[in-house]
Amino acid sequence: MELLDKLAILSDAAKYDVACTSCGVDRQAVKGQLGATTAAGICHAFSADGRCVTLLKVLLSNACAYDCAYCVNRRGNDVPRATFTARELAELTIGFYRRNYIEGLFLSSGVLRNPDYTTEQMCEAIRILRDEYGFRGYIHAKAVPGTSEELLVRLGVLVDRMSLNIEFPSETSLKALAPQKAKEGIVRPMGFIRDGIKANYQDKRLSTVRRTRFVPAGQSTQMIIGASPETDHHILKLSAGLYQKFELARVFFSAYIPVNRDPLLPALSEAPLLREHRLYQADWLMRFYQFDVDEIIDAEHPMLDPLIDPKCGWALNHIDQFPAEINKVPYEMLLRIPGVGVRGAKRIAMARRERRLRFEDLKRLNITLKRAKYFITCNGAFAEGVLFDPVGIYNQLVADARGRRRKGVLDGQLSLFAEPEADMGAWGQAANVSPTWSAQALAAAGKSAVVPPEVAAQGARLLAAS
Amino acid sequence: MSVAFSYLYDGTLEGLLSAVFTAFQRRECPEDIVTEAGLQESLFVSYEPLSTDLEQAERVQAGIVNKLGPANYDNVKRVFLSDDQRKGGIILRYLQYTLRQGPHSCTHLANPVVHDFEEVLSVVSKEAHYMLQFVRFAQLEGGVFFSRIEPKASVVPLIMDHFAERFNVQPFMIHDARHQLTGVFDTQKWWLLDARELQLPEQTSSEDEFQSLWQCFFDTVAIQERRNPTCQRNFMPKRFWGNMCEQIPAQLRHRRPQTTTPTQAARQLLPA
């Protein structure tokens, strides 16, 4: 098979893996060797779906012994299969890297025979890249669940980041949809890698000179959202636990995209991209905004509001803590103002040392007032035209977001005309996303006037039919 | 002083810094510091051409480094690389303010003078970062890797270190077609070349192959159900696409894969 065809197959087979980051480790260049890494990472392109391309993301092989219901590479699927030789993979990585196409390699693989054999093959391919080609760029490797600890060490000293996918937010779903994977096989290596990072495990077969740090950029994981019945509350509690217990660098979410027909899988009419986006927003609040998971979501309201972002949601539920006086409140509170990011909060904190800030000063600081204006005062006064009333603010925020969606100006990675998906509270509903839901939700929020008539008519028909 | 006046300088950093020196020495407040090329004659402004004095420039440089720190001198250099016509005046007013107030004043972001400076600085820094992301090298006969760019600011001097470090095993050139400036690296050191026209050898025969492979990867890695061109353009503005080989229209590509991908094969099995 030609290399071009192999690449088409093995990059297609790998593209459902979310993680494409090259951050977490600063490695200086060395004279005579190719490559270096920067802690912030560099995105080298953005594909047509708006996702960043920073690593050559491929499988070593998509011939897989497992039969996971959701996966395009499942054994039962009649799809083209291919396997890279270690040499091909190295040449490809180096060729791309020299042209500044990529920061490095993301290597995963279908399960060839068994986890240990697969990991051995991956180790060999990466070893060639590091040893024979002297490659100092970024490498992210997937650890196959169930791999022995000795092999995890061998892999861990070759790569920058390792990840094990927990695949689903609960053990029940994992059992049902990935029958050959077991929770133990995922969780135990995760704990092992965490300990390894702390203790800096080393491959004893290497001379001390050639030893490098064990998984210097930390480990990450990902789970599929919307293919199983877990709530946002469950998912966020779980990821908070993962950050805490396994000290993960990242937890990725991946909106379920149907590629297989399987009775165990829901028939979604479209990928739950908005839900994924809201979960990431909540994840950001935990990682960068000093929010505790219990502040963002609780068991009584187990789903994030699709119509407004979780920070706005939190602020409206804690309206007694607002308005925040820009010139007075501590930095921690600046971080909690909807529409103010980490950079913005820092800029405000810096600039207010010189002068009392007015609204026009905030504009000069590049603070977007679109959402923030409802929650702040400058020198005791609200921005012009702002009524401090939670219900009114909610409606206004919903209407603004809808207007943005109309214009096609979107934050995050929503598809152009994505409507908020169904209330995922119940499993049955999640499987039957109807486009009328958003119309109903908006009507409930008092904005029925903006519902397109054809959608409303369809909704009425469906309601009458039921 | 009743009549507005501006200084003229020769377009070099040293020239600009000597003009700043002159303004401090004479305790003057010129409207602007401009180059001959950027001059827009105005009836109400008189222009005074200044000569470049290396010693004066060095004294200003030392003053900035001593009083505001080396990072701030670096920022001044970055703003100088901008294409903004107002940069001379912006740098002068920034230095007048911060050198008087001390290093903490560099964080007075709501101050109009500091704000203008920071704004231009962020344009230049963003442009430099875009280049780290989107520069595409092609290998030429003889082994040199070549890249053509058209940035909004003259950022080649800012990005050469980055590439010279990670690509220290390959000679390369980055040609800024808009500012007629070329950075050259010979695997030992890098330097700048003022080049209006370049005589370049042909691309190597393997270059097409790598570009085809990269185009194939770039196309395949996008998930159809997540298509979002707005998001793509937000992160990767279209003005860069002309110099990026993966953005060549499909019909102009050398080679495309013959195989069906796993996703295409699996999709045929899905119910419509």
Interface residues (C-beta under 8 A of the other chain):
Chain A: M1 E2 L3 L4 D5 L7 A8 I9 S11 D12 A13 K15 Y16 Q28 A29 K31 G32 Q33 L34 G35 A36 I42 C43 H44 A45 F46 S47 A48 D49 G50 R51 C52 V53 L56 K57 N62 V72 N73 N77 D78 V79 P80 L92 G95 F96 R98 R99 N100 Y101 R136 G137 A255 I257 P258 V259 N260 R261 E270 A271 L273 R347 M350 A351 R352 R353 E354 R355 L357 D361 R364 L365 G408 V409 L410 G412 Q413 L414 S415 L416
Chain B: H104 S105 T107 H108 L109 A110 N111 P112 H115 L132 Q133 F134 V135 R136 F137 A138 Q139 F145 S147 F163 E165 R166 F167 N168 V169 Q170 S206 F210 S212 L213 W214 C216 F217 F218 D219 T220 V221 A222 I223 Q224 E225 R226 R227 N228 P229 T230 C231 Q232 N234 F235 M236 M244 E246 R255 R256 P257 Q258 T259 T260 T261 P262 T263 Q264 A265 A266 R267 L269 L270 P271
